[in-house]
Amino acid sequence: MSLEHKIEEFIHKESSAGVVLMFVTIAAMVLKNSPLATAYNAFLLTPVEVRFGVLHIGKPLLLWINDGLMAVFFLLVGLEVKQEILQGHLSTLQKVALPGIAALGGMVLPALIYAIFNWNEPFAMRGWAIPTATDIAFSLGILSLLGKRVPVSLKIFLMALAIIDDIGAIVIIALFYTEQISIVSMIFALAALLALFCMNIWGVVRRGAYVLVGVMLWVSVLKSGVHATLAGVALAFMIPLEITDRQGKKHTPAKSFEDDLHVWAAFMILPLFAFVNAGIQLSEISIAEMLAPVPLGIMLGLFIGKQLGVFGFSWLAIRSGLAAMPEGSDWRQLYGVALLTGIGFTMSLFIDGLAFDDGKMFSYADRMAVIVGSLLSGVAGYLVLLRSGAAEVDDSGAKPVADSIS
């Protein structure tokens, strides 16, 4: 399968997931603002307990999804990151230069804009990372609507940038959203990591073994005070990419995991996460609350900060010779993609839940700001790319050159 076909297959999966996310988000909003709101709330708060001897984990369903199922999603993210760093679009300095620099700008500028509005409020500053994220499913979903108007090189650029964004989110969660550490639980977590490392070195290919130790790692991390989703990332980096057994047969455990998890993450885990986190009581949100520092910092961070950071840092990298313009694209198309990176949605909602764990703390205005900022970015990005002047490739393969705004 050619690189272009692999890219198109990946985008097709992500774009389909984006459509599902959109529908479940609308469903959550409708339920939350209908006579069924009581049933919706009861669903979120359904108690779920697991007990094994002295080990007891009791949480409402909402937290099992946010802490448990999202750990599986972060396992997939970790596998994709590992694959791209070792063998893919982030494997060389030349490949990583433009998306890496652009992603840096796309994290710094939104955080700075948020901080400008909330600098004097220490608690509000916990949300500085909310507008730094990019939702790969929604952003690639919009690109798929544009067909061949957008060159494959720009789709690869957006994929790589979103993956680097995910790495940034992982680092941010680990450093800034960690509670008080339990030393005993961390020792158990380190022991699980050591076991996984040894399994990698010894060439263990049975997925069941990695799952078993991975569950032990997740429980230890959950009890340690470090956010449990990071266990998924740690597990991913311990699963080998390729192993040759004694009979000379090649195994690709990481790729096998990734392929099997992709559908579950795209069509069950992320939709469930969106469904339980996007339910916003609209009657509790006023215009004044939406214009308060926290929601305003989130909206402007996503819509203004993301596009300025990604496009501005990309312009500097290309003009200075540190990176090259994606093949077959122009400045206007690059700007359109920069706008799409402002679609934070799932990752922004996830970080919002870590920063402000009480959904009613800002009368849902913080979550609504994520949706508004993401919506503005998506619509603006689509319109810019639609009018960028690029035409679909004709039967001969020729493609008119789009107008440049350089």
Contacts in CASP RR format, 6 or more apart in sequence:
PFRMAT RR
TARGET T0000
AUTHOR 0000-0000-0000
METHOD contacts of the structure
MODEL  1
MSLEHKIEEFIHKESSAGVVLMFVTIAAMVLKNSPLATAYNAFLLTPVEV
RFGVLHIGKPLLLWINDGLMAVFFLLVGLEVKQEILQGHLSTLQKVALPG
IAALGGMVLPALIYAIFNWNEPFAMRGWAIPTATDIAFSLGILSLLGKRV
PVSLKIFLMALAIIDDIGAIVIIALFYTEQISIVSMIFALAALLALFCMN
IWGVVRRGAYVLVGVMLWVSVLKSGVHATLAGVALAFMIPLEITDRQGKK
HTPAKSFEDDLHVWAAFMILPLFAFVNAGIQLSEISIAEMLAPVPLGIML
GLFIGKQLGVFGFSWLAIRSGLAAMPEGSDWRQLYGVALLTGIGFTMSLF
IDGLAFDDGKMFSYADRMAVIVGSLLSGVAGYLVLLRSGAAEVDDSGAKP
VADSIS
1 9 0 8 1.000
4 152 0 8 1.000
7 152 0 8 1.000
7 155 0 8 1.000
7 156 0 8 1.000
7 159 0 8 1.000
8 152 0 8 1.000
10 140 0 8 1.000
10 159 0 8 1.000
11 140 0 8 1.000
11 141 0 8 1.000
11 143 0 8 1.000
11 144 0 8 1.000
11 155 0 8 1.000
11 159 0 8 1.000
12 144 0 8 1.000
13 262 0 8 1.000
13 263 0 8 1.000
13 266 0 8 1.000
14 136 0 8 1.000
14 137 0 8 1.000
14 140 0 8 1.000
14 141 0 8 1.000
14 144 0 8 1.000
14 266 0 8 1.000
15 137 0 8 1.000
15 140 0 8 1.000
15 141 0 8 1.000
15 143 0 8 1.000
15 144 0 8 1.000
15 145 0 8 1.000
16 266 0 8 1.000
16 267 0 8 1.000
17 137 0 8 1.000
17 266 0 8 1.000
17 267 0 8 1.000
17 270 0 8 1.000
17 271 0 8 1.000
18 137 0 8 1.000
18 138 0 8 1.000
18 141 0 8 1.000
19 141 0 8 1.000
20 266 0 8 1.000
20 267 0 8 1.000
20 270 0 8 1.000
20 271 0 8 1.000
21 135 0 8 1.000
21 137 0 8 1.000
21 138 0 8 1.000
21 270 0 8 1.000
21 271 0 8 1.000
21 274 0 8 1.000
21 345 0 8 1.000
21 346 0 8 1.000
22 138 0 8 1.000
24 271 0 8 1.000
24 272 0 8 1.000
24 274 0 8 1.000
24 275 0 8 1.000
24 278 0 8 1.000
25 274 0 8 1.000
25 275 0 8 1.000
25 278 0 8 1.000
25 371 0 8 1.000
27 275 0 8 1.000
28 40 0 8 1.000
28 274 0 8 1.000
28 275 0 8 1.000
28 276 0 8 1.000
28 277 0 8 1.000
28 278 0 8 1.000
28 279 0 8 1.000
28 280 0 8 1.000
29 278 0 8 1.000
29 279 0 8 1.000
29 280 0 8 1.000
29 282 0 8 1.000
31 37 0 8 1.000
31 39 0 8 1.000
31 40 0 8 1.000
31 279 0 8 1.000
32 40 0 8 1.000
32 279 0 8 1.000
32 280 0 8 1.000
32 281 0 8 1.000
32 282 0 8 1.000
33 281 0 8 1.000
33 282 0 8 1.000
33 283 0 8 1.000
37 281 0 8 1.000
40 279 0 8 1.000
43 61 0 8 1.000
43 276 0 8 1.000
44 60 0 8 1.000
44 61 0 8 1.000
44 62 0 8 1.000
44 276 0 8 1.000
45 60 0 8 1.000
45 61 0 8 1.000
45 62 0 8 1.000
46 60 0 8 1.000
46 61 0 8 1.000
47 58 0 8 1.000
47 59 0 8 1.000
47 60 0 8 1.000
47 61 0 8 1.000
48 58 0 8 1.000
48 59 0 8 1.000
48 60 0 8 1.000
48 61 0 8 1.000
48 64 0 8 1.000
49 56 0 8 1.000
49 57 0 8 1.000
49 58 0 8 1.000
49 59 0 8 1.000
50 56 0 8 1.000
50 57 0 8 1.000
50 58 0 8 1.000
51 57 0 8 1.000
55 219 0 8 1.000
57 219 0 8 1.000
57 222 0 8 1.000
59 67 0 8 1.000
61 276 0 8 1.000
62 276 0 8 1.000
62 277 0 8 1.000
65 269 0 8 1.000
65 272 0 8 1.000
65 273 0 8 1.000
65 276 0 8 1.000
66 273 0 8 1.000
66 276 0 8 1.000
66 277 0 8 1.000
66 350 0 8 1.000
66 353 0 8 1.000
67 222 0 8 1.000
67 227 0 8 1.000
67 228 0 8 1.000
67 229 0 8 1.000
68 218 0 8 1.000
68 228 0 8 1.000
68 229 0 8 1.000
69 268 0 8 1.000
69 269 0 8 1.000
69 272 0 8 1.000
69 273 0 8 1.000
70 229 0 8 1.000
70 269 0 8 1.000
70 273 0 8 1.000
70 350 0 8 1.000
71 218 0 8 1.000
71 228 0 8 1.000
71 229 0 8 1.000
71 231 0 8 1.000
71 232 0 8 1.000
72 232 0 8 1.000
72 261 0 8 1.000
72 264 0 8 1.000
72 265 0 8 1.000
72 269 0 8 1.000
73 229 0 8 1.000
73 265 0 8 1.000
73 269 0 8 1.000
73 270 0 8 1.000
73 273 0 8 1.000
74 170 0 8 1.000
74 229 0 8 1.000
74 230 0 8 1.000
74 231 0 8 1.000
74 232 0 8 1.000
74 233 0 8 1.000
74 236 0 8 1.000
75 232 0 8 1.000
75 233 0 8 1.000
75 235 0 8 1.000
75 236 0 8 1.000
75 257 0 8 1.000
75 261 0 8 1.000
76 236 0 8 1.000
76 258 0 8 1.000
76 261 0 8 1.000
76 262 0 8 1.000
76 265 0 8 1.000
77 163 0 8 1.000
77 166 0 8 1.000
77 170 0 8 1.000
77 233 0 8 1.000
77 236 0 8 1.000
78 166 0 8 1.000
78 170 0 8 1.000
78 232 0 8 1.000
78 233 0 8 1.000
78 236 0 8 1.000
78 237 0 8 1.000
79 236 0 8 1.000
79 239 0 8 1.000
79 254 0 8 1.000
79 257 0 8 1.000
79 258 0 8 1.000
79 261 0 8 1.000
80 163 0 8 1.000
80 166 0 8 1.000
80 258 0 8 1.000
81 90 0 8 1.000
81 163 0 8 1.000
81 166 0 8 1.000
81 167 0 8 1.000
81 233 0 8 1.000
81 236 0 8 1.000
82 236 0 8 1.000
82 237 0 8 1.000
82 239 0 8 1.000
82 241 0 8 1.000
82 254 0 8 1.000
83 241 0 8 1.000
83 254 0 8 1.000
83 255 0 8 1.000
83 258 0 8 1.000
84 90 0 8 1.000
84 91 0 8 1.000
84 160 0 8 1.000
84 163 0 8 1.000
85 91 0 8 1.000
86 241 0 8 1.000
87 241 0 8 1.000
88 95 0 8 1.000
89 95 0 8 1.000
89 96 0 8 1.000
89 99 0 8 1.000
89 156 0 8 1.000
89 159 0 8 1.000
89 160 0 8 1.000
89 163 0 8 1.000
90 96 0 8 1.000
90 99 0 8 1.000
90 160 0 8 1.000
90 163 0 8 1.000
90 164 0 8 1.000
95 160 0 8 1.000
96 160 0 8 1.000
96 164 0 8 1.000
97 317 0 8 1.000
97 322 0 8 1.000
97 323 0 8 1.000
98 157 0 8 1.000
98 314 0 8 1.000
98 317 0 8 1.000
98 318 0 8 1.000
98 323 0 8 1.000
98 324 0 8 1.000
98 326 0 8 1.000
99 157 0 8 1.000
99 160 0 8 1.000
99 161 0 8 1.000
99 163 0 8 1.000
99 164 0 8 1.000
100 160 0 8 1.000
100 161 0 8 1.000
100 164 0 8 1.000
101 313 0 8 1.000
101 314 0 8 1.000
101 316 0 8 1.000
101 317 0 8 1.000
101 322 0 8 1.000
101 323 0 8 1.000
102 157 0 8 1.000
102 161 0 8 1.000
102 309 0 8 1.000
102 310 0 8 1.000
102 311 0 8 1.000
102 313 0 8 1.000
102 314 0 8 1.000
102 317 0 8 1.000
102 338 0 8 1.000
103 161 0 8 1.000
103 164 0 8 1.000
103 165 0 8 1.000
103 168 0 8 1.000
103 310 0 8 1.000
104 313 0 8 1.000
105 309 0 8 1.000
105 310 0 8 1.000
105 312 0 8 1.000
105 313 0 8 1.000
106 132 0 8 1.000
106 165 0 8 1.000
106 305 0 8 1.000
106 306 0 8 1.000
106 309 0 8 1.000
106 310 0 8 1.000
106 313 0 8 1.000
106 341 0 8 1.000
107 132 0 8 1.000
107 165 0 8 1.000
107 168 0 8 1.000
108 309 0 8 1.000
109 301 0 8 1.000
109 305 0 8 1.000
109 306 0 8 1.000
109 308 0 8 1.000
109 309 0 8 1.000
110 131 0 8 1.000
110 132 0 8 1.000
110 301 0 8 1.000
110 302 0 8 1.000
110 305 0 8 1.000
110 306 0 8 1.000
110 309 0 8 1.000
111 128 0 8 1.000
111 129 0 8 1.000
111 131 0 8 1.000
111 132 0 8 1.000
112 305 0 8 1.000
113 131 0 8 1.000
113 297 0 8 1.000
113 300 0 8 1.000
113 301 0 8 1.000
113 304 0 8 1.000
113 305 0 8 1.000
114 127 0 8 1.000
114 128 0 8 1.000
114 130 0 8 1.000
114 131 0 8 1.000
114 297 0 8 1.000
114 298 0 8 1.000
114 300 0 8 1.000
114 301 0 8 1.000
115 125 0 8 1.000
115 128 0 8 1.000
116 297 0 8 1.000
117 293 0 8 1.000
117 294 0 8 1.000
117 296 0 8 1.000
117 297 0 8 1.000
117 300 0 8 1.000
118 124 0 8 1.000
118 125 0 8 1.000
118 127 0 8 1.000
118 128 0 8 1.000
118 293 0 8 1.000
118 294 0 8 1.000
118 297 0 8 1.000
119 125 0 8 1.000
121 293 0 8 1.000
124 293 0 8 1.000
124 294 0 8 1.000
126 355 0 8 1.000
126 356 0 8 1.000
127 294 0 8 1.000
127 298 0 8 1.000
127 351 0 8 1.000
127 352 0 8 1.000
127 355 0 8 1.000
127 356 0 8 1.000
129 169 0 8 1.000
129 172 0 8 1.000
129 176 0 8 1.000
129 351 0 8 1.000
129 355 0 8 1.000
130 298 0 8 1.000
130 348 0 8 1.000
130 351 0 8 1.000
130 352 0 8 1.000
130 355 0 8 1.000
130 366 0 8 1.000
130 370 0 8 1.000
131 297 0 8 1.000
131 298 0 8 1.000
131 300 0 8 1.000
131 301 0 8 1.000
131 302 0 8 1.000
131 305 0 8 1.000
131 306 0 8 1.000
131 342 0 8 1.000
131 344 0 8 1.000
131 348 0 8 1.000
132 165 0 8 1.000
132 168 0 8 1.000
132 169 0 8 1.000
132 172 0 8 1.000
132 351 0 8 1.000
133 165 0 8 1.000
133 169 0 8 1.000
133 344 0 8 1.000
133 347 0 8 1.000
133 348 0 8 1.000
133 350 0 8 1.000
133 351 0 8 1.000
134 161 0 8 1.000
134 162 0 8 1.000
134 165 0 8 1.000
134 306 0 8 1.000
134 341 0 8 1.000
134 342 0 8 1.000
134 343 0 8 1.000
134 344 0 8 1.000
134 347 0 8 1.000
135 162 0 8 1.000
135 343 0 8 1.000
135 344 0 8 1.000
135 345 0 8 1.000
135 346 0 8 1.000
135 347 0 8 1.000
135 348 0 8 1.000
135 374 0 8 1.000
136 158 0 8 1.000
136 159 0 8 1.000
136 162 0 8 1.000
136 163 0 8 1.000
136 166 0 8 1.000
137 266 0 8 1.000
137 270 0 8 1.000
137 346 0 8 1.000
138 343 0 8 1.000
138 344 0 8 1.000
138 345 0 8 1.000
138 346 0 8 1.000
138 374 0 8 1.000
138 378 0 8 1.000
139 158 0 8 1.000
139 162 0 8 1.000
139 340 0 8 1.000
139 341 0 8 1.000
139 342 0 8 1.000
139 343 0 8 1.000
139 378 0 8 1.000
140 155 0 8 1.000
140 158 0 8 1.000
140 159 0 8 1.000
140 162 0 8 1.000
142 340 0 8 1.000
142 343 0 8 1.000
142 378 0 8 1.000
142 381 0 8 1.000
142 382 0 8 1.000
143 150 0 8 1.000
143 154 0 8 1.000
143 155 0 8 1.000
143 158 0 8 1.000
143 337 0 8 1.000
143 340 0 8 1.000
143 385 0 8 1.000
145 382 0 8 1.000
146 382 0 8 1.000
146 385 0 8 1.000
146 386 0 8 1.000
147 392 0 8 1.000
148 392 0 8 1.000
148 393 0 8 1.000
148 399 0 8 1.000
149 385 0 8 1.000
149 386 0 8 1.000
149 388 0 8 1.000
149 389 0 8 1.000
149 390 0 8 1.000
149 391 0 8 1.000
149 392 0 8 1.000
150 329 0 8 1.000
150 333 0 8 1.000
150 337 0 8 1.000
150 385 0 8 1.000
150 390 0 8 1.000
151 326 0 8 1.000
151 327 0 8 1.000
151 328 0 8 1.000
151 329 0 8 1.000
151 333 0 8 1.000
151 390 0 8 1.000
151 399 0 8 1.000
153 326 0 8 1.000
153 327 0 8 1.000
153 328 0 8 1.000
153 329 0 8 1.000
154 326 0 8 1.000
154 329 0 8 1.000
154 333 0 8 1.000
154 334 0 8 1.000
154 337 0 8 1.000
156 326 0 8 1.000
157 326 0 8 1.000
157 334 0 8 1.000
157 337 0 8 1.000
158 337 0 8 1.000
158 340 0 8 1.000
158 341 0 8 1.000
161 310 0 8 1.000
161 341 0 8 1.000
162 341 0 8 1.000
165 341 0 8 1.000
165 347 0 8 1.000
166 347 0 8 1.000
169 347 0 8 1.000
169 351 0 8 1.000
170 230 0 8 1.000
170 233 0 8 1.000
172 351 0 8 1.000
173 227 0 8 1.000
173 229 0 8 1.000
173 230 0 8 1.000
173 351 0 8 1.000
173 354 0 8 1.000
174 226 0 8 1.000
174 227 0 8 1.000
174 230 0 8 1.000
177 227 0 8 1.000
177 351 0 8 1.000
177 354 0 8 1.000
177 355 0 8 1.000
178 225 0 8 1.000
178 226 0 8 1.000
178 227 0 8 1.000
179 225 0 8 1.000
179 226 0 8 1.000
180 225 0 8 1.000
181 224 0 8 1.000
181 225 0 8 1.000
181 226 0 8 1.000
182 223 0 8 1.000
182 224 0 8 1.000
182 225 0 8 1.000
185 220 0 8 1.000
185 221 0 8 1.000
185 223 0 8 1.000
185 224 0 8 1.000
185 225 0 8 1.000
186 220 0 8 1.000
186 224 0 8 1.000
186 226 0 8 1.000
188 216 0 8 1.000
188 220 0 8 1.000
188 223 0 8 1.000
189 217 0 8 1.000
189 220 0 8 1.000
189 221 0 8 1.000
189 224 0 8 1.000
189 226 0 8 1.000
189 231 0 8 1.000
191 220 0 8 1.000
192 213 0 8 1.000
192 214 0 8 1.000
192 216 0 8 1.000
192 217 0 8 1.000
192 220 0 8 1.000
193 217 0 8 1.000
193 234 0 8 1.000
193 238 0 8 1.000
195 213 0 8 1.000
196 210 0 8 1.000
196 213 0 8 1.000
196 214 0 8 1.000
196 217 0 8 1.000
196 234 0 8 1.000
196 235 0 8 1.000
196 238 0 8 1.000
196 239 0 8 1.000
197 238 0 8 1.000
199 209 0 8 1.000
199 210 0 8 1.000
199 213 0 8 1.000
199 238 0 8 1.000
200 238 0 8 1.000
200 239 0 8 1.000
200 240 0 8 1.000
203 240 0 8 1.000
203 243 0 8 1.000
203 245 0 8 1.000
204 210 0 8 1.000
205 240 0 8 1.000
205 243 0 8 1.000
205 245 0 8 1.000
205 251 0 8 1.000
205 253 0 8 1.000
207 253 0 8 1.000
207 256 0 8 1.000
207 257 0 8 1.000
210 235 0 8 1.000
210 238 0 8 1.000
210 239 0 8 1.000
210 253 0 8 1.000
210 257 0 8 1.000
214 231 0 8 1.000
214 232 0 8 1.000
214 235 0 8 1.000
217 231 0 8 1.000
217 232 0 8 1.000
217 234 0 8 1.000
217 235 0 8 1.000
218 228 0 8 1.000
218 231 0 8 1.000
218 232 0 8 1.000
218 235 0 8 1.000
220 231 0 8 1.000
221 227 0 8 1.000
221 228 0 8 1.000
221 230 0 8 1.000
221 231 0 8 1.000
221 234 0 8 1.000
222 228 0 8 1.000
222 231 0 8 1.000
227 354 0 8 1.000
236 254 0 8 1.000
236 257 0 8 1.000
239 253 0 8 1.000
239 254 0 8 1.000
239 257 0 8 1.000
240 253 0 8 1.000
240 254 0 8 1.000
241 252 0 8 1.000
241 253 0 8 1.000
241 254 0 8 1.000
241 255 0 8 1.000
242 250 0 8 1.000
242 251 0 8 1.000
242 252 0 8 1.000
243 250 0 8 1.000
243 251 0 8 1.000
243 252 0 8 1.000
243 253 0 8 1.000
244 250 0 8 1.000
244 251 0 8 1.000
245 251 0 8 1.000
270 346 0 8 1.000
273 346 0 8 1.000
273 349 0 8 1.000
273 350 0 8 1.000
274 345 0 8 1.000
274 346 0 8 1.000
274 349 0 8 1.000
277 349 0 8 1.000
277 350 0 8 1.000
277 353 0 8 1.000
277 367 0 8 1.000
278 349 0 8 1.000
278 367 0 8 1.000
278 371 0 8 1.000
279 364 0 8 1.000
279 367 0 8 1.000
280 364 0 8 1.000
280 367 0 8 1.000
280 368 0 8 1.000
280 371 0 8 1.000
281 364 0 8 1.000
282 364 0 8 1.000
282 368 0 8 1.000
284 360 0 8 1.000
284 363 0 8 1.000
284 364 0 8 1.000
285 363 0 8 1.000
285 364 0 8 1.000
285 365 0 8 1.000
285 368 0 8 1.000
286 363 0 8 1.000
289 295 0 8 1.000
289 362 0 8 1.000
289 363 0 8 1.000
289 365 0 8 1.000
290 296 0 8 1.000
290 299 0 8 1.000
290 365 0 8 1.000
290 368 0 8 1.000
290 369 0 8 1.000
290 372 0 8 1.000
292 362 0 8 1.000
292 365 0 8 1.000
294 362 0 8 1.000
294 365 0 8 1.000
294 366 0 8 1.000
294 369 0 8 1.000
295 362 0 8 1.000
295 365 0 8 1.000
295 366 0 8 1.000
295 368 0 8 1.000
295 369 0 8 1.000
296 369 0 8 1.000
297 369 0 8 1.000
298 348 0 8 1.000
298 352 0 8 1.000
298 366 0 8 1.000
298 369 0 8 1.000
298 370 0 8 1.000
298 373 0 8 1.000
299 369 0 8 1.000
299 372 0 8 1.000
299 373 0 8 1.000
299 376 0 8 1.000
301 373 0 8 1.000
302 342 0 8 1.000
302 343 0 8 1.000
302 344 0 8 1.000
302 348 0 8 1.000
302 370 0 8 1.000
302 373 0 8 1.000
302 374 0 8 1.000
302 376 0 8 1.000
302 377 0 8 1.000
303 342 0 8 1.000
303 373 0 8 1.000
303 376 0 8 1.000
303 377 0 8 1.000
303 380 0 8 1.000
305 342 0 8 1.000
306 338 0 8 1.000
306 339 0 8 1.000
306 341 0 8 1.000
306 342 0 8 1.000
306 377 0 8 1.000
307 335 0 8 1.000
307 336 0 8 1.000
307 338 0 8 1.000
307 339 0 8 1.000
307 341 0 8 1.000
307 342 0 8 1.000
307 377 0 8 1.000
309 338 0 8 1.000
310 337 0 8 1.000
310 338 0 8 1.000
310 341 0 8 1.000
311 334 0 8 1.000
311 335 0 8 1.000
311 338 0 8 1.000
312 338 0 8 1.000
314 323 0 8 1.000
314 334 0 8 1.000
314 338 0 8 1.000
315 331 0 8 1.000
316 322 0 8 1.000
317 323 0 8 1.000
318 324 0 8 1.000
318 325 0 8 1.000
325 331 0 8 1.000
325 334 0 8 1.000
326 334 0 8 1.000
328 399 0 8 1.000
328 401 0 8 1.000
329 402 0 8 1.000
330 388 0 8 1.000
330 401 0 8 1.000
330 402 0 8 1.000
330 403 0 8 1.000
330 404 0 8 1.000
330 405 0 8 1.000
330 406 0 8 1.000
331 404 0 8 1.000
331 405 0 8 1.000
331 406 0 8 1.000
332 384 0 8 1.000
332 388 0 8 1.000
332 389 0 8 1.000
332 402 0 8 1.000
332 403 0 8 1.000
332 404 0 8 1.000
332 405 0 8 1.000
333 385 0 8 1.000
333 388 0 8 1.000
333 390 0 8 1.000
333 402 0 8 1.000
335 384 0 8 1.000
335 405 0 8 1.000
336 380 0 8 1.000
336 381 0 8 1.000
336 384 0 8 1.000
336 385 0 8 1.000
336 388 0 8 1.000
337 381 0 8 1.000
337 385 0 8 1.000
339 377 0 8 1.000
339 378 0 8 1.000
339 380 0 8 1.000
339 381 0 8 1.000
339 384 0 8 1.000
340 377 0 8 1.000
340 378 0 8 1.000
340 381 0 8 1.000
340 382 0 8 1.000
340 385 0 8 1.000
341 377 0 8 1.000
342 373 0 8 1.000
342 374 0 8 1.000
342 377 0 8 1.000
342 378 0 8 1.000
343 374 0 8 1.000
343 377 0 8 1.000
343 378 0 8 1.000
344 370 0 8 1.000
344 373 0 8 1.000
344 374 0 8 1.000
344 377 0 8 1.000
345 370 0 8 1.000
345 371 0 8 1.000
345 374 0 8 1.000
348 370 0 8 1.000
348 374 0 8 1.000
349 367 0 8 1.000
349 370 0 8 1.000
352 366 0 8 1.000
352 367 0 8 1.000
352 370 0 8 1.000
353 359 0 8 1.000
356 362 0 8 1.000
356 366 0 8 1.000
359 366 0 8 1.000
359 367 0 8 1.000
388 402 0 8 1.000
388 403 0 8 1.000
389 400 0 8 1.000
389 402 0 8 1.000
389 403 0 8 1.000
390 399 0 8 1.000
390 400 0 8 1.000
390 402 0 8 1.000
391 399 0 8 1.000
391 400 0 8 1.000
392 399 0 8 1.000
393 399 0 8 1.000
END
